[in-house]
Amino acid sequence: MTHWWRLEAGDALVAEDLCEAVRQACLDAGQGATGAYRYSRLGDGLHCRVTIYFPPAAAEVAKRFSAVPCNPPPRVGLEPLTDDPGAGG
């Protein structure tokens, strides 16, 4: 069974460094635009909570960050953490 992976990154301010580390690890592993996704939602208090989702193809990167298996994330609100190196810009 293939599944997605989830990593709770904390509030949006704290999550930035982790998001950058995940982004770089995905690019280093050749994952490109499909390596990881960021999902932000309102948490307790004033700050957003960030969850990083990895698709099945990025399982090895997910495991390096101790992500846990999960169901596919909601599609609405997902933002790619990596840029597609093949996309024109």
C-alpha angles and dihedrals in degrees: 000000000000117000141170124254128230131205120185105219101183128231119352095257095051093040096063095083092046092047090052092049091050091046091053093045090052092050091047089052091051095247096134116177093349097057104094143344133212121221119189124194137166112272133185111308125359102322131086118238118229126212122186116212125198121198119227092265090062095052094122092055090045091054091053088061094044093246116171128230115261145160118276112287125245109278095218111084098017114137122190113242093203132058120234104246090204095056119102115236 
